Amino acid sequence: MMDETAEVNVVNRRAVLRWLGAGAAAFAVAGETEAAQLPLNTTGLEHYGMTVPDPEASAKFYGRIFDPQLFQERDPPPRFYARLGSAYLAFGMKTDVPPFIDHFCALTQGYGQGEVRKLLEEAGVTMGAGALGMATDPDGLRLQTLGVPGGLARTIIPASRITTDDALFQAIGTDHVLLRVSNLEKSTAHYRKIFGMETSHARNRVWFTVAKTKLGLEAAPAGEKPSIHHICIRVAGFERKKAAEKLKGIKVEVLPQDDLGLVRFRDLNGLVFAMTGEG
């Protein structure tokens, strides 16, 4: 039979355990709240918008290289998509402006779109209108944020498969995106708010690590308009010389080698795209 002192000790111990449990729950809630803060909790850069005169033709160009199965919006206006492994390209139409890379997208986890927007606005980032308004940098270049897991939206359906042949390359996903900016210092400060401290400065470029992907900034040459200069995709079994030969074999313009070790090429609209290996 338990004596009175032992019984009191058991009761006290149970109370302490209950208190610890409540404290742990409160800590967990606090942890969830603390997750909604900058820099963004991101799984990486995922998709890219291109504004072009003929979305279907652009999708077919990239589909032949990376994935012959194209996709499109279920409802008008015409908008087409080409997959790049875990990434993808979205093609919208405008015929009254030169073709350009319209935006890039980072996936976030742990908090909703409203929280992301509020955080960015509080940090002084200019946001576009609407629930899906994009973060705009000092040059007007746009970053979209969407939740994990990302991928093609429910309004997108399969379109045609442009060939029964395999793709020219097996795309894995994004390696990096390079922006050419008017003021490297201002743009670095802007993206530092969103992605945290830059991870390297090399050859007049600033690089941010965005999960397993990268965002690069470099000063735009004199007289050149700031832009999302190029997108680079990782491909399996990459060999630079052979990759260039494959592209030339289908009449794609391959650009001179650069110091990043990429194969760069121009698409049918003159936009620059690049690929590299898995390393």
TORSEVO-652343 format. One line per 8 residues: number of its first residue (from 1); for each residue x, y, z of N, C-alpha, C. Coordinates in steps of 0.1 Angstrom, whole numbers, plus 5000, padded with zeros to 4 digits. Layout:
// TORSEVO-652343
NUM	X:Y:Z:X:Y:Z:X:Y:Z; ...
// end
This chain:
// TORSEVO-652343
1	5008:4988:5000:5000:5000:5000:5009:5013:5000; 5006:5023:4991:5014:5035:4990:5011:5044:5001; 5022:5049:5008:5021:5059:5019:5017:5072:5013; 5014:5082:5022:5009:5095:5018:5020:5103:5010; 5032:5102:5015:5043:5110:5008:5045:5105:4994; 5045:5091:4992:5047:5086:4979:5036:5090:4969; 5024:5090:4975:5012:5093:4967:5013:5108:4962; 5018:5117:4970:5019:5131:4967:5030:5132:4956
9	5041:5124:4957:5051:5125:4947:5046:5120:4933; 5038:5110:4933:5032:5105:4920:5024:5115:4914; 5015:5122:4922:5006:5132:4917:5014:5143:4911; 5025:5148:4919:5033:5159:4914:5040:5155:4901; 5045:5143:4900:5052:5139:4888:5042:5139:4876; 5030:5134:4878:5020:5135:4867:5017:5149:4863; 5016:5158:4872:5013:5172:4869:5025:5178:4861; 5037:5174:4865:5049:5179:4857:5048:5174:4843
17	5045:5161:4841:5044:5155:4828:5034:5162:4819; 5022:5165:4826:5011:5172:4819:5016:5186:4814; 5023:5192:4823:5028:5206:4820:5038:5205:4809; 5047:5195:4809:5057:5194:4799:5050:5191:4785; 5040:5183:4786:5032:5180:4773:5026:5192:4768; 5020:5200:4776:5014:5213:4771:5025:5222:4766; 5036:5223:4773:5047:5231:4769:5053:5227:4755; 5054:5214:4753:5059:5208:4741:5049:5212:4729
25	5036:5211:4732:5026:5214:4722:5027:5229:4718; 5029:5237:4729:5030:5252:4726:5042:5255:4718; 5053:5248:4721:5066:5250:4714:5064:5246:4699; 5057:5235:4697:5055:5230:4683:5047:5241:4675; 5036:5246:4682:5028:5257:4676:5037:5269:4673; 5045:5273:4683:5054:5284:4681:5064:5281:4669; 5068:5269:4668:5077:5265:4657:5071:5267:4644; 5058:5263:4643:5051:5265:4630:5049:5280:4627
33	5047:5288:4637:5045:5302:4635:5059:5308:4630; 5070:5304:4636:5083:5309:4633:5087:5305:4619; 5081:5294:4613:5084:5290:4600:5080:5301:4590; 5070:5308:4593:5065:5319:4584:5074:5331:4585; 5086:5330:4580:5095:5342:4580:5104:5341:4568; 5111:5352:4566:5121:5353:4556:5135:5349:4561; 5144:5344:4553:5142:5340:4539:5132:5329:4537; 5127:5328:4525:5117:5318:4522:5122:5304:4524
41	5113:5295:4529:5116:5281:4531:5112:5275:4517; 5122:5273:4509:5119:5269:4495:5125:5256:4491; 5118:5248:4482:5124:5236:4477:5131:5238:4463; 5132:5251:4459:5139:5254:4447:5131:5260:4436; 5138:5264:4425:5132:5271:4414:5126:5260:4405; 5114:5262:4400:5106:5252:4394:5101:5254:4380; 5094:5265:4377:5089:5268:4364:5092:5282:4359; 5090:5284:4346:5093:5296:4339:5083:5300:4329
49	5079:5313:4329:5070:5318:4319:5077:5325:4307; 5073:5322:4295:5078:5328:4283:5067:5335:4276; 5069:5348:4272:5059:5355:4264:5064:5355:4250; 5056:5349:4241:5061:5346:4227:5049:5349:4218; 5052:5350:4205:5041:5352:4195:5033:5340:4192; 5039:5328:4193:5032:5315:4190:5036:5305:4201; 5027:5304:4211:5030:5295:4222:5031:5280:4218; 5023:5276:4209:5023:5262:4204:5037:5259:4197
57	5041:5268:4189:5054:5265:4181:5065:5265:4191; 5065:5274:4201:5076:5274:4211:5076:5261:4220; 5064:5256:4223:5063:5244:4231:5068:5232:4223; 5065:5232:4210:5070:5221:4201:5086:5222:4200; 5091:5234:4199:5106:5235:4199:5112:5228:4211; 5108:5232:4223:5114:5226:4235:5109:5212:4237; 5097:5208:4232:5093:5194:4234:5102:5185:4226; 5106:5189:4214:5115:5180:4206:5128:5177:4214
65	5132:5187:4221:5145:5186:4228:5144:5179:4242; 5133:5182:4249:5133:5177:4263:5121:5167:4266; 5110:5169:4260:5098:5160:4263:5088:5162:4252; 5086:5152:4244:5076:5153:4232:5062:5154:4236; 5058:5151:4249:5044:5152:4253:5041:5166:4257; 5034:5173:4250:5030:5187:4253:5017:5188:4261; 5015:5199:4268:5003:5202:4276:4998:5215:4272; 4985:5217:4275:4979:5230:4272:4968:5233:4282
73	4964:5246:4283:4952:5250:4292:4940:5244:4286; 4931:5239:4295:4918:5233:4291:4909:5244:4284; 4910:5256:4289:4901:5267:4283:4910:5278:4277; 4904:5286:4268:4911:5297:4262:4915:5307:4273; 4925:5316:4270:4933:5317:4258:4943:5306:4256; 4948:5304:4244:4958:5293:4242:4971:5295:4250; 4974:5285:4257:4987:5286:4265:4992:5271:4266; 5005:5270:4262:5011:5256:4261:5022:5255:4271
81	5025:5242:4274:5035:5238:4284:5044:5227:4279; 5057:5228:4282:5067:5218:4279:5074:5214:4292; 5075:5201:4295:5082:5197:4308:5097:5196:4306; 5103:5199:4317:5118:5198:4318:5122:5190:4330; 5119:5177:4330:5120:5169:4342:5111:5174:4353; 5116:5178:4364:5108:5183:4375:5104:5198:4373; 5110:5204:4363:5106:5218:4360:5097:5218:4347; 5093:5230:4344:5085:5231:4331:5085:5246:4326
89	5082:5247:4313:5081:5260:4307:5066:5263:4304; 5061:5275:4306:5048:5279:4303:5049:5290:4293; 5041:5289:4282:5042:5298:4271:5029:5306:4269; 5030:5319:4271:5018:5328:4269:5020:5336:4256; 5010:5341:4251:5010:5348:4238:5009:5363:4239; 5018:5370:4232:5017:5384:4229:5024:5387:4216; 5018:5394:4207:5024:5396:4194:5029:5410:4193; 5026:5419:4203:5030:5433:4202:5042:5437:4210
97	5049:5427:4215:5062:5429:4223:5072:5419:4218; 5085:5422:4219:5095:5412:4216:5094:5400:4226; 5097:5388:4222:5097:5376:4231:5106:5379:4243; 5102:5374:4255:5110:5375:4266:5106:5365:4277; 5115:5362:4286:5112:5353:4297:5105:5361:4308; 5093:5358:4310:5084:5367:4317:5085:5366:4333; 5088:5354:4338:5089:5352:4352:5096:5339:4355; 5101:5337:4367:5105:5324:4372:5098:5322:4386
105	5098:5309:4390:5090:5305:4401:5098:5297:4411; 5096:5300:4424:5102:5292:4435:5091:5286:4443; 5092:5273:4446:5082:5266:4455:5085:5268:4469; 5075:5271:4477:5077:5273:4492:5069:5262:4499; 5074:5260:4512:5067:5250:4520:5066:5255:4534; 5055:5251:4541:5053:5255:4555:5044:5266:4558; 5040:5274:4547:5031:5285:4549:5024:5288:4536; 5012:5295:4537:5004:5297:4526:5008:5310:4518
113	5001:5311:4506:5004:5322:4497:5001:5336:4504; 4991:5337:4512:4988:5349:4519:4999:5353:4528; 5005:5343:4535:5016:5346:4545:5028:5350:4537; 5031:5344:4526:5043:5347:4518:5042:5362:4513; 5030:5365:4508:5028:5379:4503:5030:5389:4514; 5024:5386:4526:5025:5396:4537:5040:5397:4541; 5047:5386:4542:5061:5387:4546:5069:5395:4536; 5067:5393:4523:5075:5400:4513:5071:5415:4513
121	5058:5418:4515:5054:5432:4515:5060:5439:4527; 5060:5432:4539:5066:5438:4551:5081:5440:4549; 5087:5432:4541:5102:5434:4538:5105:5445:4528; 5094:5451:4523:5096:5462:4513:5097:5457:4499; 5092:5445:4496:5092:5439:4482:5079:5443:4476; 5080:5449:4464:5069:5453:4456:5062:5440:4451; 5049:5439:4453:5041:5427:4449:5031:5431:4439; 5029:5422:4429:5018:5425:4419:5004:5423:4424
129	4994:5427:4417:4980:5426:4421:4975:5412:4422; 4965:5410:4430:4959:5397:4431:4966:5387:4440; 4959:5376:4443:4964:5366:4452:4977:5360:4448; 4978:5359:4434:4991:5353:4429:5000:5363:4424; 4999:5376:4429:5008:5386:4425:5022:5383:4427; 5031:5386:4418:5045:5382:4418:5054:5393:4425; 5064:5389:4431:5074:5398:4437:5082:5404:4425; 5084:5417:4426:5090:5424:4415:5103:5430:4420
137	5114:5428:4413:5127:5433:4417:5130:5447:4412; 5141:5454:4415:5143:5468:4411:5142:5470:4396; 5144:5460:4388:5143:5461:4373:5130:5457:4368; 5121:5453:4376:5108:5449:4372:5107:5434:4368; 5118:5426:4371:5118:5412:4368:5110:5405:4379; 5103:5395:4375:5092:5389:4384:5095:5375:4389; 5093:5373:4402:5094:5360:4408:5080:5356:4414; 5076:5344:4409:5063:5339:4414:5067:5329:4426
145	5058:5328:4436:5060:5318:4446:5047:5310:4447; 5049:5297:4447:5038:5287:4448:5041:5277:4458; 5031:5270:4463:5033:5260:4473:5038:5247:4468; 5044:5239:4476:5048:5225:4473:5036:5217:4472; 5035:5207:4462:5046:5202:4454:5047:5208:4441; 5039:5219:4437:5041:5225:4424:5036:5216:4413; 5042:5217:4401:5038:5209:4390:5027:5216:4382; 5022:5209:4371:5012:5215:4363:4999:5216:4370
153	4992:5227:4368:4979:5230:4375:4968:5221:4370; 4957:5220:4378:4946:5211:4374:4939:5216:4362; 4941:5228:4358:4934:5233:4345:4942:5229:4333; 4953:5222:4334:4961:5219:4323:4959:5204:4319; 4958:5202:4306:4955:5189:4301:4965:5185:4290; 4967:5172:4288:4976:5168:4277:4972:5173:4264; 4982:5178:4256:4979:5182:4242:4985:5171:4233; 4990:5174:4222:4996:5164:4213:5010:5160:4217
161	5013:5147:4214:5027:5143:4214:5033:5145:4201; 5043:5153:4200:5048:5158:4187:5056:5148:4179; 5061:5137:4186:5068:5127:4179:5067:5114:4187; 5069:5103:4181:5070:5090:4188:5084:5087:4192; 5094:5096:4187:5108:5094:4191:5110:5099:4205; 5121:5094:4211:5125:5099:4224:5129:5113:4223; 5129:5120:4235:5135:5134:4235:5150:5133:4233; 5155:5145:4228:5169:5145:4225:5178:5144:4238
169	5172:5149:4249:5179:5148:4262:5170:5144:4273; 5175:5138:4283:5167:5135:4295:5168:5146:4305; 5159:5154:4306:5159:5166:4315:5157:5161:4330; 5164:5167:4339:5163:5163:4353:5155:5174:4360; 5159:5187:4358:5153:5198:4365:5162:5210:4364; 5158:5221:4371:5165:5233:4371:5179:5232:4376; 5189:5237:4370:5202:5240:4375:5203:5254:4381; 5201:5264:4372:5201:5278:4376:5193:5287:4367
177	5191:5299:4371:5186:5310:4363:5195:5322:4365; 5198:5328:4354:5207:5340:4355:5200:5352:4351; 5200:5362:4359:5194:5375:4356:5205:5385:4353; 5202:5394:4343:5211:5405:4340:5204:5417:4346; 5211:5425:4354:5204:5435:4362:5211:5449:4360; 5204:5460:4362:5210:5473:4360:5219:5477:4372; 5216:5473:4384:5225:5476:4395:5227:5464:4404; 5239:5458:4403:5241:5445:4410:5239:5446:4425
185	5243:5457:4431:5242:5459:4445:5227:5459:4450; 5219:5467:4443:5205:5468:4446:5198:5455:4444; 5201:5448:4433:5194:5435:4431:5198:5424:4441; 5211:5425:4445:5216:5415:4455:5209:5418:4468; 5207:5430:4472:5200:5433:4484:5185:5428:4484; 5179:5430:4472:5165:5425:4470:5164:5410:4472; 5172:5403:4465:5171:5388:4466:5176:5382:4479; 5184:5390:4485:5189:5386:4499:5177:5385:4509
193	5168:5394:4507:5156:5394:4516:5148:5381:4514; 5148:5376:4501:5139:5365:4498:5146:5352:4500; 5159:5350:4496:5165:5338:4497:5177:5337:4507; 5179:5347:4514:5190:5347:4524:5203:5352:4518; 5214:5350:4525:5227:5355:4520:5231:5348:4508; 5238:5356:4499:5243:5350:4487:5255:5340:4491; 5257:5330:4483:5267:5320:4486:5280:5322:4479; 5280:5330:4469:5293:5332:4462:5293:5345:4454
201	5305:5351:4452:5307:5362:4443:5319:5357:4434; 5316:5356:4421:5327:5351:4412:5325:5357:4399; 5336:5363:4393:5336:5368:4380:5324:5378:4377; 5323:5387:4387:5312:5397:4386:5298:5392:4386; 5297:5380:4392:5284:5374:4393:5281:5371:4408; 5269:5373:4412:5265:5369:4426:5256:5357:4425; 5258:5347:4433:5250:5335:4433:5243:5332:4446; 5230:5329:4445:5222:5325:4457:5219:5310:4455
209	5220:5302:4466:5216:5288:4466:5201:5288:4470; 5193:5282:4461:5179:5280:4464:5176:5265:4464; 5177:5260:4476:5176:5245:4477:5187:5239:4468; 5182:5230:4459:5192:5223:4450:5194:5231:4437; 5188:5243:4436:5190:5251:4424:5197:5264:4428; 5200:5272:4418:5207:5285:4420:5201:5296:4412; 5203:5308:4418:5199:5321:4411:5211:5329:4410; 5214:5333:4398:5226:5341:4395:5222:5355:4391
217	5231:5365:4395:5229:5379:4391:5242:5384:4384; 5241:5391:4374:5252:5398:4368:5248:5411:4362; 5257:5421:4362:5254:5434:4356:5251:5433:4341; 5240:5439:4336:5237:5439:4322:5248:5448:4315; 5253:5443:4304:5262:5451:4296:5256:5465:4292; 5265:5474:4290:5260:5488:4286:5251:5487:4274; 5239:5494:4276:5230:5494:4265:5220:5483:4264; 5222:5473:4273:5213:5461:4273:5203:5462:4283
225	5190:5459:4280:5179:5460:4290:5180:5449:4300; 5178:5451:4313:5178:5440:4323:5168:5429:4319; 5171:5417:4322:5163:5406:4318:5166:5393:4326; 5156:5384:4325:5160:5370:4329:5167:5365:4317; 5180:5364:4318:5189:5362:4306:5188:5348:4301; 5189:5338:4310:5188:5324:4305:5184:5315:4317; 5178:5304:4313:5175:5293:4322:5184:5281:4318; 5189:5275:4328:5198:5263:4326:5192:5251:4333
233	5191:5240:4325:5185:5227:4330:5196:5217:4331; 5195:5209:4341:5204:5197:4342:5199:5186:4334; 5207:5179:4327:5203:5167:4319:5212:5155:4323; 5207:5143:4321:5214:5131:4324:5224:5128:4313; 5236:5123:4317:5246:5119:4308:5252:5130:4300; 5253:5142:4306:5257:5154:4298:5272:5153:4294; 5274:5154:4281:5287:5156:4275:5287:5168:4266; 5294:5178:4270:5293:5191:4263:5294:5190:4248
241	5304:5184:4243:5306:5183:4228:5295:5176:4221; 5291:5164:4227:5280:5156:4221:5267:5164:4222; 5264:5171:4233:5252:5178:4234:5251:5189:4223; 5262:5196:4221:5262:5206:4211:5260:5200:4197; 5265:5189:4194:5264:5182:4181:5249:5178:4179; 5243:5173:4190:5229:5169:4189:5220:5181:4185; 5222:5192:4191:5214:5204:4189:5216:5209:4174; 5229:5209:4170:5232:5213:4157:5225:5204:4146
249	5224:5191:4150:5218:5181:4141:5204:5184:4138; 5197:5191:4147:5183:5195:4144:5181:5210:4141; 5193:5216:4137:5193:5229:4132:5190:5240:4143; 5195:5237:4155:5194:5246:4166:5207:5254:4167; 5206:5267:4168:5217:5276:4169:5224:5274:4183; 5236:5269:4183:5244:5267:4195:5253:5279:4196; 5254:5285:4208:5261:5297:4211:5276:5293:4215; 5285:5303:4213:5299:5300:4217:5300:5296:4232
257	5310:5288:4235:5312:5283:4249:5314:5295:4258; 5309:5293:4271:5311:5304:4281:5319:5298:4292; 5321:5306:4302:5330:5302:4314:5322:5294:4324; 5309:5291:4322:5302:5283:4331:5302:5268:4327; 5308:5265:4316:5308:5251:4312:5295:5246:4307; 5287:5254:4301:5273:5250:4297:5273:5248:4282; 5263:5242:4277:5259:5243:4263:5247:5253:4262; 5249:5264:4255:5239:5274:4254:5234:5274:4240
265	5221:5277:4238:5215:5278:4225:5204:5288:4224; 5200:5292:4212:5189:5301:4210:5177:5293:4206; 5165:5297:4211:5153:5290:4206:5148:5298:4194; 5136:5294:4189:5131:5299:4177:5127:5314:4178; 5127:5319:4190:5124:5333:4193:5136:5342:4196; 5148:5335:4196:5160:5342:4199:5163:5342:4214; 5155:5336:4223:5158:5335:4237:5169:5325:4240; 5177:5328:4250:5188:5319:4254:5184:5309:4264
273	5188:5297:4261:5186:5285:4270:5199:5278:4272; 5200:5270:4282:5213:5263:4285:5210:5250:4292; 5220:5241:4291:5220:5228:4298:5233:5225:4303; 5233:5217:4314:5246:5213:4320:5243:5199:4326; 5254:5193:4332:5253:5180:4338:5247:5179:4352; 5247:5167:4358:5241:5165:4371:5250:5170:4382; 5263:5172:4380:5272:5175:4391:5270:5189:4397
// end
